Amino acid sequence: MKQTPLRTVFLVVSILAISLFHYFTPLHLHHIHDIFQRLYYLPIILAALWFGLRGGVLTAVAVSIVYAPHILYQWGGELTVEMEKYLEILLYNVVGCLTGILAQRERERREELQRSAVGLEESYRRLQQQSERIIAVEEQLRRAEKLSTLGEMAAVLAHEIRNPLGSIRGTAEILRDDYPAGTAKHEFIDIQIRETERLNRVVEDFLRMARPQQGEKRLCSLREELETIVTLTAGSARDRGVQLVLEPTDVGLFMLADGEKLRQAFLNILINALQATPSGGRVIVSARRVDDCALISFRDSGAGIPAENLERIFEPFFTTKTDGTGLGLAVTRKIIEAHGGNLRVTSVPGVGTTVEITLALLPEGGGDETADPRG
């Protein structure tokens, strides 16, 4: 410690100064000598407080050594005075020992309290981490419970809807044989069969929501998938008075993926952005390569998402739309995660919302820019 040398010097100077006053003060000034004699307690007590038992004892011994010659050579002729002075020396050592012991115990208790405080702080930090993990696990359990409910509902739908759909399709195919191709009724029956097939696919998608299945992955160009969904929604954007912008990119951004599923995920996000953007606003779609990943961004200038809803937008059945199902973003996240990616949403109320998707790409040169990645 930096204070140790200064304190030691102070103690040495104090003892020497008091001793010099003793030696150079005339003996007949008894009351002055009594004051100097009591002043020795000051460095002894300070040494005990600063350095513990060892400091108190050493300082008391040092005081005894420098004070003893004064008793022997200057007060040696008076036995009663000499006995009083020797008793004072004994008291110096007793005070040094007792004060040192008390100071040392107080210091040990203080250090013990500091160690306890550090231990409590560490325990609090561990408890906080455990609490955060418990909260995360509870959130996963709630999500799993919702998905379990969704799975049960999907099983009921599969039983209650798919069987009648099969009967409807079978009946329609029988009826179609009674009308030649090109007639109005034949076309109407074809429409009925196609719509029946579409409803069946909706039920299958609902089943996959609860039990995700890996589709067949092929070489896929993310740039072409984004161009496709922008083309599909361009008319809807014009009708809403929203400017839809696809920022150009010079790279194909190739990856192995189920292109149809990714298109569905991108379309869900883009439709939500268009619906959230008022007339005169903008929706910007961009994609760029960052190291070995594609960063795909959907930015709108809508009203934004309140903070209390931002953490719940991926929960199944959660929606703020009067005609929404609350499944679009839940399905979208499952598709992105099934492709090894992640999805992040940031929103500023009154400014807009940004949805960012990160997907791992094939190494550069791993896809042929001129080939059709969808086969």
C-alpha positions in Angstrom: 0.0 0.0 0.0 1.2 3.5 -0.8 0.2 4.8 2.6 2.4 2.3 4.5 5.8 4.2 4.2 4.1 7.5 5.1 2.5 6.0 8.2 5.8 4.4 9.2 7.7 7.6 8.9 5.0 9.4 10.9 5.3 6.9 13.7 9.1 7.1 13.8 9.1 10.9 13.8 6.4 11.0 16.5 8.3 8.7 18.8 11.6 10.6 18.3 10.0 14.0 18.8 8.3 12.9 22.0 11.5 11.4 23.3 13.5 14.5 22.5 11.0 16.6 24.4 11.5 14.2 27.4 15.3 14.4 27.3 15.5 18.2 26.9 12.8 19.2 29.4 14.0 19.9 32.9 13.1 17.3 35.5 11.5 19.7 37.9 8.7 20.2 35.3 6.8 17.1 36.3 3.5 18.0 34.7 5.2 18.6 31.3 6.9 15.1 31.5 3.5 13.6 32.4 2.0 15.1 29.2 4.9 13.7 27.1 4.6 10.4 28.8 0.9 10.2 27.8 1.7 11.3 24.2 3.5 8.0 23.6 0.1 6.3 23.5 -0.8 8.2 20.3 1.8 6.4 18.0 1.2 3.1 19.8 -2.6 3.2 19.2 -2.2 4.5 15.6 0.3 1.7 14.8 -2.1 -0.9 16.2 -5.0 0.5 14.2 -2.9 0.8 11.0 -0.8 -2.4 11.2 -2.7 -4.7 13.6 -1.2 -6.7 16.5 2.3 -6.7 15.1 2.3 -3.0 14.6 1.0 -2.3 18.1 3.5 -4.6 19.8 6.6 -3.4 17.8 5.7 0.3 18.4 5.1 -0.3 22.1 8.5 -2.1 22.3 10.2 0.8 20.4 8.7 3.3 22.8 9.8 1.3 25.8 13.4 1.1 24.4 13.7 4.9 23.8 11.9 5.8 27.0 13.8 3.4 29.4 17.1 5.4 29.3 15.2 8.5 30.4 14.0 6.6 33.4 17.4 5.1 34.3 19.6 8.1 33.9 17.4 11.0 34.6 14.9 9.6 37.2 17.1 6.8 38.6 17.5 8.4 42.0 13.9 8.3 42.9 12.5 4.8 43.4 8.8 5.7 43.6 9.1 7.7 40.4 11.1 5.0 38.7 8.5 2.3 39.6 5.7 4.5 38.2 7.6 5.0 35.0 8.3 1.2 34.6 4.6 0.6 35.2 3.9 3.1 32.4 6.2 1.1 30.1 4.2 -2.0 31.0 0.9 -0.2 30.1 2.4 0.9 26.7 2.9 -2.8 25.8 -0.6 -3.8 27.2 -2.3 -1.0 25.2 -0.3 -2.0 22.1 -1.3 -5.6 22.4 -5.0 -5.1 23.2 -5.5 -2.3 20.6 -3.6 -4.4 18.0 -5.8 -7.5 18.7 -9.0 -5.5 18.5 -7.9 -3.7 15.3 -6.8 -7.0 13.7 -10.1 -8.7 14.6 -12.0 -5.7 13.2 -10.0 -5.9 10.0 -10.6 -9.6 9.7 -14.3 -9.1 10.1 -14.2 -6.3 7.5 -12.4 -8.6 5.0 -14.8 -11.4 5.8 -17.7 -9.1 5.1 -16.1 -8.0 1.8 -15.7 -11.6 0.8 -19.3 -12.3 1.8 -20.4 -9.3 -0.3 -18.4 -10.6 -3.3 -20.0 -14.0 -2.7 -23.4 -12.6 -2.5 -22.9 -10.6 -5.6 -21.7 -13.7 -7.5 -24.7 -15.6 -6.1 -27.0 -12.9 -7.3 -25.4 -12.9 -10.7 -25.9 -16.7 -10.9 -29.5 -16.5 -9.7 -30.1 -13.8 -12.3 -28.7 -16.0 -15.0 -30.8 -18.9 -13.8 -33.9 -16.7 -13.7 -33.3 -15.7 -17.3 -32.8 -19.3 -18.3 -36.0 -20.3 -16.5 -37.9 -17.5 -18.2 -36.6 -18.6 -21.6 -37.5 -22.2 -20.8 -41.0 -21.1 -19.7 -41.4 -19.2 -23.0 -40.3 -22.3 -24.9 -42.8 -24.4 -23.0 -45.6 -21.9 -23.7 -44.7 -22.0 -27.4 -44.5 -25.8 -27.3 -48.0 -25.9 -25.7 -49.4 -23.7 -28.4 -47.8 -25.8 -31.1 -49.2 -28.9 -29.4 -52.7 -27.4 -29.5 -52.1 -26.5 -33.1 -51.1 -30.1 -33.8 -54.3 -31.4 -32.3 -56.3 -28.9 -34.3 -54.5 -30.0 -37.4 -55.3 -33.6 -36.8 -59.0 -32.7 -36.3 -58.9 -30.7 -39.5 -57.2 -33.5 -41.4 -60.0 -35.9 -40.4 -62.9 -33.5 -40.8 -61.9 -31.8 -44.0 -59.7 -34.0 -46.1 -62.1 -36.9 -46.2 -65.0 -34.8 -47.5 -62.6 -33.1 -49.9 -61.6 -36.5 -51.3 -65.3 -37.4 -51.8 -66.0 -34.1 -53.5 -63.0 -34.5 -55.9 -64.0 -38.0 -56.7 -67.5 -37.0 -57.5 -66.4 -34.1 -59.6 -64.1 -36.4 -61.7 -67.0 -38.8 -62.3 -69.2 -35.9 -63.4 -66.5 -34.4 -65.7 -66.5 -37.6 -67.8 -70.1 -36.9 -68.7 -69.2 -33.6 -70.4 -66.8 -33.2 -73.3 -63.8 -30.9 -73.1 -64.5 -27.4 -74.1 -68.0 -27.2 -72.7 -68.8 -24.7 -69.9 -69.8 -27.4 -67.4 -66.5 -29.3 -68.1 -64.6 -26.1 -67.3 -66.6 -25.5 -64.2 -66.0 -29.0 -62.9 -62.2 -28.5 -63.7 -62.3 -25.4 -61.5 -64.0 -27.4 -58.8 -61.3 -30.1 -58.9 -58.5 -27.5 -58.8 -60.1 -25.6 -55.9 -60.5 -28.9 -54.1 -56.9 -29.6 -54.6 -56.0 -26.1 -53.3 -58.0 -26.6 -50.2 -56.3 -30.0 -49.6 -52.9 -28.2 -49.9 -54.0 -25.6 -47.3 -54.8 -28.4 -44.9 -51.5 -30.1 -45.6 -49.7 -26.7 -45.0 -51.6 -26.5 -41.7 -50.4 -29.9 -40.8 -46.8 -29.0 -41.6 -47.2 -26.0 -39.3 -47.4 -28.4 -36.4 -45.1 -31.1 -37.8 -42.6 -29.5 -40.1 -41.3 -31.7 -42.9 -38.2 -31.2 -44.9 -39.1 -30.5 -48.6 -36.8 -31.4 -51.4 -34.0 -28.9 -51.7 -32.6 -27.8 -55.0 -30.4 -25.0 -56.3 -32.3 -21.8 -55.7 -31.7 -18.2 -56.6 -32.9 -15.9 -53.9 -32.8 -13.0 -56.3 -35.2 -14.7 -58.7 -37.5 -15.7 -55.9 -37.7 -12.0 -54.7 -38.3 -10.8 -58.3 -41.1 -13.3 -58.6 -43.0 -12.2 -55.4 -42.5 -8.5 -56.3 -44.0 -9.2 -59.7 -46.9 -11.1 -58.1 -47.7 -8.2 -55.6 -47.0 -5.3 -57.9 -50.7 -5.0 -58.9 -51.8 -5.0 -55.3 -49.2 -2.3 -54.4 -50.5 -0.1 -57.2 -54.1 -0.5 -56.1 -53.1 0.5 -52.6 -51.1 3.5 -53.8 -47.9 2.1 -52.3 -44.5 2.3 -54.1 -43.0 -1.2 -54.2 -39.2 -1.1 -54.9 -36.9 -4.1 -55.4 -33.3 -2.8 -55.0 -31.1 -4.4 -57.7 -28.3 -6.9 -56.9 -25.6 -8.1 -59.2 -25.3 -11.5 -57.6 -27.7 -14.5 -57.8 -27.4 -15.4 -54.1 -27.6 -19.2 -54.6 -28.5 -21.7 -51.9 -29.9 -25.2 -51.6 -33.5 -24.7 -50.6 -37.1 -25.5 -51.2 -37.9 -22.6 -53.5 -41.6 -22.8 -53.2 -41.4 -22.7 -49.4 -39.1 -19.7 -49.4 -41.4 -17.9 -51.9 -44.2 -18.5 -49.5 -42.3 -17.0 -46.6 -41.2 -14.0 -48.6 -44.7 -13.5 -49.8 -46.2 -13.6 -46.3 -43.7 -10.8 -45.2 -44.3 -8.7 -48.3 -48.1 -8.9 -48.1 -47.9 -7.9 -44.4 -45.7 -4.9 -45.3 -48.1 -3.8 -48.1 -51.1 -4.1 -45.8 -49.3 -2.0 -43.1 -48.2 0.8 -45.4 -50.7 3.6 -46.1 -51.3 5.1 -49.5 -48.2 7.2 -50.6 -45.8 5.0 -48.6 -43.0 2.8 -49.8 -42.0 -0.8 -49.3 -38.4 -1.6 -50.2 -37.1 -5.1 -50.8 -33.3 -5.7 -50.9 -30.9 -8.5 -50.8 -27.1 -8.5 -50.5 -24.3 -11.0 -49.7 -22.6 -10.6 -46.3 -19.7 -13.1 -46.1 -21.3 -16.5 -46.7 -24.8 -15.4 -46.0 -27.6 -13.5 -47.7 -29.2 -10.6 -45.8 -32.7 -10.1 -47.2 -34.6 -7.0 -46.0 -38.2 -5.9 -46.2 -38.7 -2.2 -45.1 -42.0 -0.4 -45.0 -43.1 3.1 -44.0 -46.2 2.0 -42.1 -47.4 2.8 -38.6 -45.0 0.3 -37.0 -45.6 -2.3 -34.4 -46.1 -1.4 -30.7 -43.4 -2.7 -28.4 -45.8 -4.8 -26.4 -46.8 -6.7 -29.6 -43.4 -7.0 -31.2 -42.4 -10.0 -29.0 -45.6 -11.8 -29.8 -45.9 -11.4 -33.6 -44.5 -15.0 -34.2 -46.9 -16.6 -31.7 -49.4 -18.9 -33.5 -52.9 -17.3 -33.6 -51.7 -13.9 -32.4 -52.9 -11.1 -34.7 -54.1 -7.5 -34.6 -56.1 -7.8 -37.8 -59.8 -8.3 -37.7 -59.7 -10.9 -40.5 -56.3 -12.4 -39.7 -55.5 -15.9 -38.6 -52.3 -15.2 -36.8 -50.5 -18.0 -38.6 -48.6 -16.2 -41.4 -45.5 -15.1 -39.5 -45.5 -18.3 -37.4 -45.3 -20.3 -40.6 -42.8 -17.9 -42.1 -40.4 -18.3 -39.2 -40.7 -22.1 -39.3 -39.8 -22.1 -43.0 -36.8 -19.8 -42.4 -35.5 -21.8 -39.4 -36.0 -25.1 -41.4 -33.5 -23.6 -43.9 -31.0 -22.9 -41.2 -31.7 -19.1 -41.2 -33.0 -16.6 -38.7 -35.5 -13.8 -38.9 -35.4 -10.5 -37.0 -38.0 -7.8 -36.8 -37.3 -4.2 -35.7 -40.0 -1.5 -35.7 -40.4 2.1 -34.7 -44.0 3.3 -34.2 -44.8 6.0 -36.6 -41.8 5.3 -38.8 -42.1 1.8 -40.1 -41.0 -1.9 -39.7 -38.0 -3.8 -41.0 -37.9 -7.5 -41.4 -34.4 -9.0 -41.9 -33.8 -12.6 -42.9 -30.3 -14.2 -42.9 -29.8 -17.4 -44.9 -26.6 -19.4 -45.5 -25.5 -19.3 -49.2 -23.4 -21.6 -51.3 -19.8 -20.5 -51.7 -19.3 -17.9 -54.5 -19.2 -19.7 -57.8 -21.4 -22.5 -56.4 -24.3 -21.6 -58.6 -24.6 -21.0 -62.3 -25.9 -17.5 -62.9 -27.3 -18.5 -66.4 -29.0 -21.6 -65.3 -32.6 -21.8 -64.1 -32.2 -22.8 -60.4 -35.7 -24.2 -60.2 -34.8 -26.9 -62.8 
